[in-house]
Amino acid sequence: MSDSKETFSLEKIETALKAVARGEIKPLSGCIQSIPIESGESSSGIVECHFLKVDRTGRPKLPELIDITFDRIIDFTMPRRKLDAAMKQLVEERSSAGFQRLSREARSLFTKLSKTGEGGELLLFVLAEYYLKYPQVVPKMSLKTDSNMHVHGADGTFLSVRNESLSIFWGESKVYSEFSGAISDCIESLAEILKYSQETKRDIELIRDNIDFNDPELVTAILEYFNPESEKYDYLEPCGLCLVAFDYDKFQEENIDNEKLKVAIKAKAPSWIKSLSHRISKHELESYHIHVFLVPITSADDFRSIFLAQLGGNDVT
């Protein structure tokens, strides 16, 4: 076999990663809308806004958003080898039993705590894989030993290629009632990860031991970038990927529609970006590439309640 460094150039790794990433964002287009916002690009990264849409009567499409996101829980929680085994059973036996087992297993991994943030982690995963085409490196949920404990470390780990480097995107998601608290806690958590905390070291160990790609040569090539003794380690770029979802009062106005929401959000966005920039500067993260999804919704509490109802569990304080 030829040397992995020769077999997998960064260009080839980039192509392989896009092929590994799942699906398309199209199913979400009926529930959320992306809008251009001023100051969306800066030296520290990219800011995007995806707001929750309303129907013709002004009803926010939060239940539909959670339905579509929830349909991806197997992709989010299960290693690809288990999905491949279930697909093989479907083809060979014409039986969906394997996927039914995975669905039960996936549901069992989520906490039933009323303040859970795991719904936000799932939405971050969907936007990363289906929209950005950044595949998840390790399904950390599958490593949980207690469903009522949250996974420590980053909320997600995703890979891409940029600036002639392999970029590891450390994910953080916050779904709060207030924007200020959400953005503050999100950037604070991200700062701990990007500055190589003990939790980051543990996450890197998890990547080395559990990287979830089926191509052995691709895995070998990628792991070279996570090896401190390799020259490739100089070309591993730590980046941030954030989802910040928060209550937005415009949803409560009479006769609200998507165009009115779009206009109001575009007017409000500069203040959100200013707050984000302040937090990034406070934690001295200007040199890092950070991609932020701002997601105005009707209610963070409703988001969690509907998500827990989908799990079929009772709220636990």
C-alpha positions as CSV (number, residue, x, y, z in Angstrom):
1,M,0.0,0.0,0.0
2,S,1.3,3.5,-0.8
3,D,2.1,5.9,1.9
4,S,-1.1,7.7,3.2
5,K,0.5,11.1,2.9
6,E,0.9,10.5,-0.8
7,T,-2.5,8.7,-1.2
8,F,-4.5,11.4,0.5
9,S,-3.5,15.0,-0.3
10,L,-5.5,17.7,1.5
11,E,-7.5,18.2,-1.7
12,K,-8.4,14.5,-1.7
13,I,-9.3,14.6,2.0
14,E,-11.5,17.6,1.3
15,T,-13.3,15.7,-1.5
16,A,-13.7,12.6,0.7
17,L,-15.1,14.6,3.7
18,K,-17.8,16.2,1.5
19,A,-18.7,12.8,0.2
20,V,-19.0,11.5,3.8
21,A,-21.2,14.4,4.9
22,R,-24.9,13.5,4.9
23,G,-27.8,14.7,2.9
24,E,-29.0,18.1,1.9
25,I,-30.4,21.1,3.8
26,K,-33.5,21.2,1.6
27,P,-35.9,19.5,4.2
28,L,-35.2,22.4,6.5
29,S,-36.0,25.1,4.0
30,G,-39.7,25.0,4.8
31,C,-39.0,25.8,8.4
32,I,-36.0,28.1,8.6
33,Q,-34.8,30.8,6.2
34,S,-31.3,32.0,5.8
35,I,-30.9,35.8,5.3
36,P,-27.8,37.8,4.5
37,I,-26.7,40.1,7.3
38,E,-24.2,43.0,7.3
39,S,-20.8,42.4,8.8
40,G,-21.3,38.6,8.3
41,E,-17.7,38.1,7.5
42,S,-14.8,39.3,9.6
43,S,-11.2,38.3,10.4
44,S,-12.5,35.9,13.1
45,G,-14.9,34.0,10.9
46,I,-18.5,34.0,9.5
47,V,-21.8,34.9,11.0
48,E,-25.1,33.6,9.5
49,C,-28.7,34.1,10.5
50,H,-31.3,31.4,10.0
51,F,-34.6,32.4,11.4
52,L,-37.7,30.3,12.2
53,K,-40.4,30.8,9.6
54,V,-44.1,31.2,10.1
55,D,-47.0,29.8,8.1
56,R,-49.7,31.8,6.3
57,T,-51.5,32.4,9.6
58,G,-48.4,33.6,11.4
59,R,-48.0,30.4,13.3
60,P,-44.2,29.7,14.0
61,K,-43.1,26.4,12.5
62,L,-41.2,25.3,15.6
63,P,-42.9,21.8,15.8
64,E,-42.0,21.1,12.1
65,L,-38.4,22.2,12.7
66,I,-38.0,19.9,15.6
67,D,-39.7,17.0,13.7
68,I,-37.3,17.3,10.7
69,T,-34.3,17.7,13.0
70,F,-35.4,14.8,15.2
71,D,-35.6,12.5,12.1
72,R,-31.8,12.7,12.0
73,I,-31.2,11.4,15.6
74,I,-29.8,8.1,14.3
75,D,-27.3,9.9,12.1
76,F,-26.3,12.1,15.0
77,T,-25.9,9.4,17.6
78,M,-24.9,6.2,15.9
79,P,-21.5,5.2,14.4
80,R,-21.6,4.7,10.6
81,R,-20.8,1.0,10.9
82,K,-24.1,0.4,12.7
83,L,-26.0,2.3,10.0
84,D,-24.2,0.2,7.4
85,A,-25.2,-3.0,9.2
86,A,-28.8,-1.8,9.3
87,M,-28.8,-0.9,5.7
88,K,-27.3,-4.3,4.8
89,Q,-30.1,-6.0,6.7
90,L,-32.7,-3.9,4.9
91,V,-31.2,-4.9,1.5
92,E,-30.6,-8.6,2.2
93,E,-33.6,-9.4,4.3
94,R,-36.0,-6.6,3.3
95,S,-36.4,-5.9,7.0
96,S,-36.2,-2.5,8.7
97,A,-35.6,-4.2,12.1
98,G,-32.0,-2.9,12.2
99,F,-33.2,0.7,11.9
100,Q,-35.9,0.1,14.5
101,R,-33.2,-1.1,17.0
102,L,-31.1,1.9,16.2
103,S,-34.0,4.3,16.7
104,R,-34.7,2.8,20.2
105,E,-31.0,3.0,21.1
106,A,-30.7,6.6,19.8
107,R,-33.7,7.7,21.9
108,S,-32.3,6.0,25.0
109,L,-29.2,8.1,24.8
110,F,-30.9,11.5,25.3
111,T,-31.5,12.9,28.7
112,K,-35.0,13.6,29.9
113,L,-33.9,16.6,32.0
114,S,-36.2,19.6,31.4
115,K,-33.3,22.0,30.8
116,T,-31.5,19.7,28.3
117,G,-29.5,21.4,25.6
118,E,-29.2,18.2,23.5
119,G,-31.9,19.4,21.1
120,G,-29.6,22.3,20.2
121,E,-26.7,19.9,19.8
122,L,-28.8,17.9,17.3
123,L,-29.7,21.1,15.3
124,L,-26.0,22.1,15.2
125,F,-25.2,18.7,13.8
126,V,-27.8,19.0,11.1
127,L,-26.6,22.4,10.0
128,A,-23.0,21.3,10.1
129,E,-23.4,18.1,8.1
130,Y,-26.4,18.9,5.8
131,Y,-25.7,22.6,5.2
132,L,-21.9,23.2,5.5
133,K,-21.0,19.6,4.5
134,Y,-18.7,19.3,7.6
135,P,-19.0,15.6,8.6
136,Q,-19.1,14.7,12.3
137,V,-15.9,13.0,13.4
138,V,-17.1,11.1,16.5
139,P,-20.8,10.5,17.5
140,K,-20.1,11.3,21.2
141,M,-23.6,10.5,22.2
142,S,-22.9,6.8,21.5
143,L,-20.2,6.9,24.1
144,K,-22.6,7.9,26.9
145,T,-22.9,5.5,29.9
146,D,-25.7,7.4,31.6
147,S,-28.5,9.0,29.6
148,N,-29.2,11.6,32.3
149,M,-25.6,12.9,32.1
150,H,-24.6,15.3,29.5
151,V,-21.5,14.6,27.4
152,H,-18.5,16.6,28.6
153,G,-16.3,18.6,26.2
154,A,-17.5,20.0,22.9
155,D,-21.1,19.6,21.7
156,G,-19.8,18.3,18.4
157,T,-16.6,17.8,16.4
158,F,-16.6,18.3,12.6
159,L,-13.9,18.3,9.9
160,S,-13.3,20.5,6.9
161,V,-10.4,21.7,4.8
162,R,-9.5,25.4,4.6
163,N,-6.4,27.5,4.1
164,E,-4.3,24.5,3.3
165,S,-5.0,23.0,6.6
166,L,-7.3,20.3,8.1
167,S,-9.8,22.2,10.2
168,I,-11.3,20.7,13.3
169,F,-14.5,22.6,14.1
170,W,-15.3,22.4,17.8
171,G,-19.1,22.8,18.2
172,E,-21.0,24.6,20.9
173,S,-24.7,25.1,21.0
174,K,-26.8,27.2,23.3
175,V,-30.6,27.5,23.3
176,Y,-31.6,30.2,25.8
177,S,-34.4,32.6,26.3
178,E,-32.1,35.6,26.2
179,F,-29.6,36.3,23.4
180,S,-27.0,38.0,25.7
181,G,-26.7,34.9,28.0
182,A,-26.7,32.5,25.1
183,I,-23.8,34.3,23.2
184,S,-21.8,34.9,26.4
185,D,-22.0,31.3,27.6
186,C,-21.4,29.9,24.1
187,I,-18.2,31.9,23.4
188,E,-16.9,31.3,27.0
189,S,-17.4,27.5,26.5
190,L,-15.8,27.7,23.1
191,A,-12.8,29.6,24.5
192,E,-12.0,26.8,26.9
193,I,-12.0,24.3,24.1
194,L,-9.9,26.4,21.7
195,K,-7.3,27.1,24.3
196,Y,-6.7,23.4,24.7
197,S,-8.2,22.6,28.0
198,Q,-8.2,19.1,29.6
199,E,-11.6,18.4,28.0
200,T,-10.1,19.3,24.6
201,K,-7.3,16.8,25.2
202,R,-9.9,14.2,26.1
203,D,-11.9,15.0,22.9
204,I,-8.8,14.6,20.8
205,E,-8.2,11.2,22.4
206,L,-11.8,10.2,21.5
207,I,-11.2,11.3,17.9
208,R,-8.0,9.1,17.7
209,D,-9.8,6.1,19.2
210,N,-13.3,6.5,17.6
211,I,-13.0,8.4,14.4
212,D,-16.2,7.5,12.5
213,F,-15.2,7.1,8.8
214,N,-15.3,3.8,7.0
215,D,-12.4,4.3,4.7
216,P,-9.2,3.0,6.5
217,E,-6.9,5.0,4.3
218,L,-8.8,8.2,4.9
219,V,-8.8,7.6,8.6
220,T,-5.0,7.0,8.6
221,A,-4.4,10.2,6.6
222,I,-6.6,12.3,9.0
223,L,-5.1,10.9,12.1
224,E,-1.7,12.1,11.0
225,Y,-3.0,15.6,11.6
226,F,-3.9,14.7,15.2
227,N,-0.5,13.2,16.0
228,P,1.8,15.7,17.8
229,E,4.9,13.8,16.5
230,S,3.9,14.2,12.9
231,E,4.7,17.2,10.6
232,K,1.1,17.2,9.6
233,Y,0.2,18.4,13.2
234,D,1.3,21.9,12.1
235,Y,-1.5,21.9,9.6
236,L,-4.3,21.1,12.1
237,E,-6.4,24.3,12.5
238,P,-8.7,24.6,15.5
239,C,-11.9,26.4,14.6
240,G,-15.2,27.1,16.3
241,L,-18.7,26.3,15.1
242,C,-21.5,27.8,17.2
243,L,-25.3,27.6,17.3
244,V,-27.0,30.3,19.3
245,A,-30.8,30.0,19.4
246,F,-32.8,32.5,21.4
247,D,-36.3,34.0,22.0
248,Y,-37.2,36.8,19.5
249,D,-40.2,38.9,20.5
250,K,-41.3,39.8,16.9
251,F,-42.9,36.3,16.6
252,Q,-45.6,37.6,19.1
253,E,-46.7,40.5,16.9
254,E,-50.1,40.4,15.2
255,N,-50.1,39.7,11.4
256,I,-46.5,38.7,11.5
257,D,-45.1,37.1,8.3
258,N,-41.8,36.0,7.0
259,E,-41.0,39.2,5.1
260,K,-41.6,41.3,8.2
261,L,-39.4,39.0,10.2
262,K,-36.7,39.2,7.6
263,V,-36.7,43.0,7.7
264,A,-36.8,43.2,11.5
265,I,-33.9,40.7,11.9
266,K,-31.7,42.4,9.3
267,A,-32.2,45.7,11.3
268,K,-31.4,44.0,14.6
269,A,-28.5,41.8,13.4
270,P,-25.7,44.5,13.7
271,S,-26.3,44.7,17.4
272,W,-26.2,40.9,17.7
273,I,-22.9,40.9,15.8
274,K,-21.5,43.7,17.9
275,S,-22.2,41.7,21.0
276,L,-20.7,38.6,19.5
277,S,-17.5,40.5,18.5
278,H,-17.2,41.9,22.0
279,R,-17.3,38.4,23.5
280,I,-14.8,37.1,21.0
281,S,-12.4,40.0,21.9
282,K,-13.0,39.5,25.6
283,H,-11.8,35.9,25.3
284,E,-9.0,36.8,22.9
285,L,-10.3,34.6,20.1
286,E,-9.7,37.0,17.2
287,S,-7.1,34.8,15.6
288,Y,-9.5,31.8,15.4
289,H,-11.9,31.1,12.6
290,I,-15.3,30.9,14.2
291,H,-18.6,30.2,12.2
292,V,-21.7,31.2,14.1
293,F,-25.3,30.4,13.4
294,L,-27.8,32.9,15.0
295,V,-31.2,31.3,15.1
296,P,-34.0,33.5,16.4
297,I,-37.0,31.3,17.5
298,T,-40.3,31.8,19.4
299,S,-39.3,30.2,22.7
300,A,-36.3,28.3,24.0
301,D,-38.6,26.7,26.6
302,D,-41.0,25.5,23.9
303,F,-38.1,24.2,21.9
304,R,-37.0,22.0,24.8
305,S,-40.6,20.9,25.7
306,I,-41.4,19.8,22.1
307,F,-38.1,18.1,21.8
308,L,-38.7,16.1,25.0
309,A,-42.2,15.2,23.8
310,Q,-40.6,13.8,20.7
311,L,-38.4,11.6,22.9
312,G,-41.5,10.3,24.6
313,G,-40.2,11.2,28.0
314,N,-41.5,13.2,30.9
315,D,-39.8,16.4,31.9
316,V,-37.4,15.9,34.7
317,T,-36.2,18.9,36.7
